[in-house]
Amino acid sequence: MRIAIDAMGGDRAPQAIIDGALAAIDVIEDDDELVLIGREDIIRQYLGEDIRWKSKISIVHAPEMIAMDDSPVDALRRKRKSSISIMARMGADKEVDAVVSAGNTGAYVAACQMLMRLLPGVSRPGILVVFPTLGGPVIACDVGANIAPKPLHLHQYAMMSTIYAREVVGIPNPTVSLISIGQEDAKGNELVKTTNQLLRDDPRINFVGNIEPREFINGPANIIICDGFVGNVILKLTEGIAESLFKAIAHEISLQKPDLIKFFQPLMDGLYAKHDYNEYGGAPLLGVDGTCMISHGSSNANGIKNAILRARQQVLTNINEKISQQLQRITVR
């Protein structure tokens, strides 16, 4: 299996990206290969004298890079030799089995959609994330790919997320809910109301109704469906709350019981690791004709390593074929 990684994308690139790739070669299979895409001179400089990479890592030169603050579509038009563009083209030509980037999300999603195209039956791709909770993983889709979806798109996200939950996360019969301002079917805007009916009418989806945002983490559903704008706000809000909460607890312990901090520190570190996005690696872009993993912009080496492993797992599940088979049966309403 060949997995391409955008060596120039992300807040900590290229150091974290290359360190993550080096960490991944210790856990992937012997016949797997990682392809680092970016400025070859810079990549070789950061790889240094570490001889481990020479048998498992190859380099594809990309003289241009798309910055995190570049306009996505404009950057793709101007920088056709960027690491993101070249990587998406390799994915489209099936030169690699999966692509991974922590770079400009908008440009990455646009490149994958335009160059790799969509799976048969898919109208719009969606970004899926897995949230760790006390009751088990909770999946959310979409969290940023489509900020103005139609009911059909949300219906397809529910179907794709159901397949992903079953095949990758290991939830046999995942329940699905829809974010709204109230649990009642009559509440919400027209998008939510129409989508609610579509999900209720589809026997392949175990729909349990609307939920309010406060039930997002500890609610009745394994899968949460929403538009990309709402999903992205929820994603970033929960990240901020989790980080602030852990800091607040550690601060209070140090103030109230400073002698106990050494006993609580291992517990806090373990809890934080369970809620650290680096442990989950990346979010798959579902619906494109290929395996595309989107890593957090500030991913560290561990996050990149886990994104590579998650991309590999998704390829092995052959999830795209299962998505196509199901979505070609969903018609526009």
N, C-alpha and C positions, 0 to 999 in steps of 0.2 A: 504494500500500500504506500502511495506517495502523498504526503501532506505538505502543502505550501503554507509558509508563514510570512506575513508582511513584517520584515525586519525593521522597517523605518516607521511603523505606526504605533502611536501611543505616547503618553506623557513621559515614560521612562525608556523609550527606545533610544538607541538600539540595545543598550546594556541588558535590560530586563528580558527583552525578546530573545536575545542570543543565549543568555543564561538559562532561560526556560527551555529552549530547544536542546541545549546540552544536557539539562536534567531529564528531558523526555527520552533521550536516546538510551538511557539506562533501563527504561521500563517498556519500550515498544518491542515488537518482535524483530527477529534477526533480518527478515526480508523487507522490513519497513524502511522508508527513506523520508527524511525531512528536507524540504527545499526552502532555503532562505532567500527572499527576494528583496533587493535593495541595492544600494551602492556597494559594489563588490569590494572596493578598497577599505571601506569602513567596516563591513562585515568581517573581512579577514583580520583586520586590526583587533576587533573585539574577540574573535575566536582565539587569537593568539597562538600559543604553542601547544594548546590542548589537542593532542593527536587523536582523541576519541572521535572527533567529528568527521575525520576524513573518510571513514567507511560508511557513515550513516547520514551525512549531511552534504548536500550539494548547494551551489550558489547560482542564482540567476540575476544578472546585473540589471538594475533599473535605475537609470540616471536621475529620474525625477521623483519627488515625493509630494504627497498632498498633506498640507498642514491641518491641524485640528480645527483651525478657525477659517479654513478655505470654504467658499461656497461650493457645495457638493457637485452639482451639475456643471457649473462653470469650470471647476477644477478638472473634472473628467474630460471636458472638451479640450482644455488647454494643455493638460499634462497626460498625453496618451502613453508616455513611457514611464509613468509613475508606478510604484510598487503595487498599488491597489489595482490599477488598470491591467498591468501585465499578469498579476495573479488571477484576476477574474477571467482573463482571456485563456489562461492555462486551464482553469476549471472548465470553461466552456468547451475547449478542445479536448477535454478528458485526458490531458497530460498529467493531471494530478487528481486524486480521489477526493480531496477535501482542501478547503482554504480557511485560514485563520488570520484575523487582524484585530488589533486593539486601536487602530487608527480612526480617522474621521468616519463616524458611523453612517452619516448621510451619504457620503461618497461611496462607501463600501457597499451599502444596500443598493444604491443606484447602479453601481458597476455590476454587481451580481445579477440584478434584475435585467439590465439591458444586454449584458454579454452572455450570461449563462442561461437566460430566459427562464420562463416559469414552467412548472410541471403541467402536463395536460390536466385540464379541469380547474386549475388554480387561477383566480382572478387577481389577487394581490398577495405578496409575501407578508409574513408576520414574524415579529421577533418574540421568542418565547423565553421566559426566565423561570427558574425554580427557586422558590423561597423556602428556607428551612424553618420549620415551626415545631413546637412541642408535640403536635399531633401528627407529624410527618410532613413530607414535602408538599408545597402548594405551588401550582403552576399558574402563570399569568401570561396571557397573549391577547393583544399585542402591546408592546411597551415602547413603540417608537417608530415603526416602519411606515405606518399608515395613519396619519392624524385626521383624515376626513373619509372614513370608510362608509360603505353602504351596508345594509343589513346582510346581503349575500356574503360580504367579506367576513363579517363577524361569525356568520354561520360556518363558513369554511375554517375560520380559526378554531372554532369549537371542535370541528371534526378532526383537524390536524393535531390539535392539542390532545384530544382523546387517544389518538393513535400513538402519539409520542409518550403519553403517560403510561400507556399499556406496554409498549414495546421497549422503551428506554428506562423509564423510572420504575417500572414493575408494579403498577397499580392495576389489578385485573379488571375492575369495572369502575373507572373514575367518574365521579360526579362533577357536573358542570353548573356554574352559576354565572350570572350577568351583573356587572356593576351598575347600580342605579341609585337614585336618591331615596328609594324606599323598596320594601320587599313586595308590595302589591304589584300585580301585573299592569295595572292602569297607570302607575307612576313612571316618570322618566320622559325623555324626549321621544320624537318619532322614531329615531334610530333604535333606541332601546325597546320601545313597544313592538316594533315590527320584528326585530331580532328575537325577542322573547317568544313570539308566536312561531317563528321558523324553528327555533330550538325545541319547542314543545311538540311540534309536528314531526320531528325527526326521531324515529325509534332507535336509531343507532347512537343517539346522544342521551346520556343519563342526566337530563336537565332537572335541577332542583329549584329553579326559580331565580328571582333577583336577590341580590344581597346589597347591603349598604357598605360603604368603604370601611367602616369600623369593624366589620366582620371579615375583612379581607384575610387576615392571618389565622384567626381562630373560628372561622365560619364553618358551614356545613359542606363545603365543596372542596374537591381536589383541584379543580381548574376554575380560574377566573377569566372571563372574557370581557374585553373593553376596547375602546378605540386607542390608537397609539398615543394621543396627547394625554389622556387620562392615565394610561398605563405608565408612561414615562414619568409623570409627576409622582405617581404612587411609588415607583421604583426608587427614585431619588429621595423621596421623603422617608421611606423606610430605611434606606441606607444611612441617612443623616440621623434619624432617631436611634437606630441601633448603636451607632458609634457614640452618640452623645450619652445614651443611657449607660453604656459600659464605662465611659469616662466618669460619669456622675457617681456611679456605685463605687468605683475604685477611689474616687476623691473622698467620699463620705467615710469609707472604711479607714482611710489614712488619717482622717481628722478625728474620728470617734474612737477607733481601736487600732492605732498605728502598730501595736505589737502583734496584731493578727494578720497584717497584710501579707506576710510570708506564707501563711496558711491558705489565704483566699486567692493568692496570685495564680497558682496552678488551675484552680477552678475557673477563675475569670478567663485565663488564657484558653482553656478548653471550650468554654461557652462562646468566646469570641471567634474561635476557629470555626465553629459550627455555623456562625452567621457571617463569616467572611466570604465576600464574593470570589476571592482568589481560590477558595477551596472548590468552587463550582466551575471555575475556569472560564466559561463563556456561555453566551446565549445563542442557540441555533436560529438561523433565518430560515423558517419553514416555508416551503412552497416554491423554492427555486430548484432548477434542474441540476442539483449538485449538493454537496454538504458544505455549508458556510457557517463558520463559528465566529461570533462577535464577542470579543473580549472587552472588559472594562478599560477605559482609556488610561487609568492609573494602575493597571495590572502589574504585579511584580512577577518575578521569575516563576514562582509557584503557580500563579494564575495562568501564565502562558503554558506551562507544562500541563496543567489540568485541562486547558482548552484543547490542546493537541490530543490528549487522551479521550476527551469527550467527542471530539470530531471523529476519531478513529472508531469509537463505540457506535456512533450514529451510522457510519458507513457499513459496519458489520451487521446492523439490524435490518438493512435494506428498507429503511422506513419510507423512502421516496416512492417506491413502487406501491407500497400499501396506501400511501396518501393519494396517489393518482387513481388507484382503483376505486377508492371511496368517493373522491371529489368529482369524478366524472359523472357520478349519479346525482349530484346536486345541480339543479337547474336554476336559472335566474328567475326571481319572482318579483 
